[in-house]
Structure formats: C-alpha cells, structure tokens
Amino acid sequence: MEAGSLTRGEGSGEFRLERDVDISNAEPIRRHLQDALSQSHELTLDVAGVTFMDSQGLQMLLRLGKQAVEERKIVRLVNVPDQVRRLLDIAVPEGIPGVEASDPGKT
C-alpha cells in the first residue's frame, strides 16, 4: 500500500483515505478496511483527499458494501469529492448496498 493513503481517524472505525485508490493499492486497503469493519459497528471513511479512483477502488467499495450488508453494518463515505461522486453515479447509479455517501460538508 502506498504510504499515507490510509490513516486511522480519531474514533473507532474511522479512517481517512487520500490520494489515488487504484490497482496499485486497492487490495491492501480493502483488506485493512474489511478487518476494521469486522471489529466495529460501522466504518466511516473520509475520502475528501482522494484525487483518483479506478475500477479497483470501486471494486473495493463494492466488496466492503457486501460485507457490511452481510454483517448488518454500514460503511459511510464522508466528504465525497466530485471525481469520486461521478464514478459512483456512473458505475452504480442505484448506489452500493451497505454504503452511504455524502458530499463535502454534508456529513
């Protein structure tokens, strides 16, 4: 995983994701977040610093959402930047089950 792309937030189950989320780092980030989700009631992921997300980043979110549904939990994406919002709107216009996304400033 690229150094600094995923950092733990202040609370339990809170993380900040920054820079690119792509084929080079999506898998180790996903594994880390899935472990964290297993150990918390919900996962909050601040994605304000994400500058690019490819299909592997999207796949990561889909898999996290599937886990959240299976475990009756929720993954919250907060401060979703425009480029990530566009990817989600185009690829999964109906949304990702188990994942809630909010725009910047609307947490």
Sine and cosine of phi, psi and omega as CSV:
sin_phi,cos_phi,sin_psi,cos_psi,sin_omega,cos_omega
0.00,0.00,0.67,-0.74,0.03,-1.00
-0.90,0.44,0.75,-0.66,-0.04,-1.00
-0.83,0.55,0.72,-0.69,0.09,-1.00
0.99,0.11,-0.02,1.00,-0.02,-1.00
-0.98,0.22,-0.41,0.91,0.03,-1.00
-0.73,-0.68,0.84,-0.55,0.05,-1.00
-0.76,-0.65,0.53,-0.85,0.01,-1.00
-0.96,0.28,0.65,-0.76,0.06,-1.00
-1.00,0.08,-0.22,-0.98,-0.06,-1.00
-0.97,0.25,-0.61,0.79,-0.05,-1.00
-0.99,-0.14,0.17,-0.98,0.06,-1.00
-0.91,0.41,0.73,-0.68,0.01,-1.00
0.97,0.24,0.25,0.97,0.02,-1.00
-0.94,-0.34,0.74,-0.67,-0.01,-1.00
-0.65,-0.76,0.39,-0.92,0.09,-1.00
-0.87,-0.50,0.79,-0.62,0.00,-1.00
-0.93,-0.36,0.76,-0.65,-0.07,-1.00
-0.72,-0.70,0.32,-0.95,0.04,-1.00
0.90,0.43,-0.52,-0.85,-0.07,-1.00
-0.99,0.17,0.64,-0.77,0.17,-0.99
-0.87,-0.50,0.96,-0.26,-0.12,-0.99
-0.53,-0.85,-0.21,-0.98,-0.07,-1.00
-0.84,0.54,-0.42,0.91,-0.05,-1.00
-0.97,0.26,-0.35,0.94,-0.08,-1.00
-0.60,-0.80,-0.08,1.00,-0.10,-1.00
-0.89,0.46,-0.63,0.78,-0.06,-1.00
-0.91,0.41,-0.78,0.63,0.03,-1.00
-0.91,0.42,-0.55,0.84,0.07,-1.00
-0.90,0.44,-0.72,0.69,0.00,-1.00
-0.85,0.53,-0.73,0.68,-0.01,-1.00
-0.86,0.51,-0.69,0.73,0.00,-1.00
-0.89,0.45,-0.71,0.70,-0.02,-1.00
-0.93,0.36,-0.58,0.81,0.05,-1.00
-0.90,0.43,-0.65,0.76,0.07,-1.00
-0.88,0.47,-0.70,0.72,0.00,-1.00
-0.90,0.45,-0.65,0.76,0.02,-1.00
-0.90,0.44,-0.62,0.79,0.02,-1.00
-0.88,0.48,-0.48,0.88,-0.09,-1.00
-0.99,-0.15,-0.01,1.00,-0.01,-1.00
-0.77,-0.63,0.17,-0.99,0.05,-1.00
-0.98,0.19,-0.48,0.88,0.04,-1.00
-0.42,-0.91,0.27,-0.96,0.01,-1.00
-0.85,-0.53,0.80,-0.60,0.06,-1.00
-0.92,-0.39,0.84,-0.54,-0.08,-1.00
-0.85,-0.52,0.94,-0.33,0.05,-1.00
-0.99,0.14,0.92,-0.40,-0.08,-1.00
-0.95,-0.33,0.32,0.95,-0.02,-1.00
-0.84,0.55,-0.54,0.84,-0.05,-1.00
-1.00,0.03,0.07,1.00,0.01,-1.00
-0.97,0.25,0.84,-0.54,-0.03,-1.00
-0.98,-0.18,-0.31,0.95,0.00,-1.00
-0.37,-0.93,0.63,-0.78,0.10,-0.99
-0.64,-0.77,0.80,-0.60,0.03,-1.00
-0.98,-0.21,-0.20,-0.98,-0.05,-1.00
-0.88,0.47,-0.48,0.88,0.04,-1.00
-0.94,0.33,-0.58,0.81,0.11,-0.99
-0.91,0.41,-0.64,0.77,0.07,-1.00
-0.90,0.44,-0.69,0.72,0.04,-1.00
-0.86,0.52,-0.63,0.77,0.05,-1.00
-0.85,0.52,-0.72,0.70,0.01,-1.00
-0.91,0.42,-0.64,0.77,0.03,-1.00
-0.88,0.47,-0.67,0.74,-0.01,-1.00
-0.94,0.34,-0.61,0.79,0.08,-1.00
-0.90,0.44,-0.66,0.75,0.04,-1.00
-0.88,0.47,-0.67,0.75,0.03,-1.00
-0.88,0.48,-0.70,0.72,0.03,-1.00
-0.89,0.46,-0.69,0.72,-0.01,-1.00
-0.86,0.51,-0.69,0.72,0.02,-1.00
-0.89,0.45,-0.73,0.69,-0.02,-1.00
-0.88,0.48,-0.58,0.82,-0.04,-1.00
-0.99,-0.12,0.09,1.00,0.00,-1.00
0.83,0.55,0.77,0.64,0.02,-1.00
-0.80,-0.60,-0.12,-0.99,0.00,-1.00
-0.63,-0.78,0.58,-0.82,0.15,-0.99
-0.94,-0.34,0.85,-0.53,0.01,-1.00
-0.96,-0.29,0.85,-0.53,0.14,-0.99
-0.99,-0.12,0.84,-0.54,0.00,-1.00
-0.89,-0.45,0.46,-0.89,0.00,-1.00
0.84,0.55,0.77,0.64,-0.05,-1.00
-0.95,0.31,0.89,-0.46,0.00,-1.00
-0.95,0.30,0.31,-0.95,-0.07,-1.00
-0.81,0.58,-0.68,0.73,-0.06,-1.00
-0.91,0.41,-0.57,0.82,0.05,-1.00
-0.96,0.26,-0.63,0.78,0.03,-1.00
-0.87,0.49,-0.68,0.74,0.02,-1.00
-0.88,0.47,-0.69,0.73,0.03,-1.00
-0.86,0.51,-0.73,0.68,0.00,-1.00
-0.90,0.43,-0.68,0.73,-0.02,-1.00
-0.89,0.45,-0.60,0.80,-0.02,-1.00
-0.98,0.17,-0.72,0.69,-0.11,-0.99
-0.98,0.20,-0.61,0.79,-0.04,-1.00
-0.68,-0.73,0.94,0.34,-0.08,-1.00
-0.87,0.50,-0.40,0.92,0.02,-1.00
-1.00,0.08,-0.05,1.00,-0.01,-1.00
1.00,-0.02,0.17,-0.99,0.03,-1.00
-0.96,-0.27,0.88,-0.47,0.06,-1.00
-0.82,0.57,0.73,-0.68,0.00,-1.00
1.00,0.01,-0.12,0.99,-0.03,-1.00
-0.83,-0.55,0.79,-0.61,0.11,-0.99
-0.93,-0.37,0.69,-0.72,-0.03,-1.00
-0.82,-0.57,0.69,-0.72,0.06,-1.00
-0.82,-0.57,0.49,-0.87,0.00,-1.00
-0.98,0.20,0.25,-0.97,0.03,-1.00
-0.80,0.60,0.72,-0.70,0.04,-1.00
0.98,0.19,0.02,1.00,-0.02,-1.00
-0.85,-0.53,0.78,0.63,-0.05,-1.00
-0.95,0.30,0.00,0.00,0.00,0.00
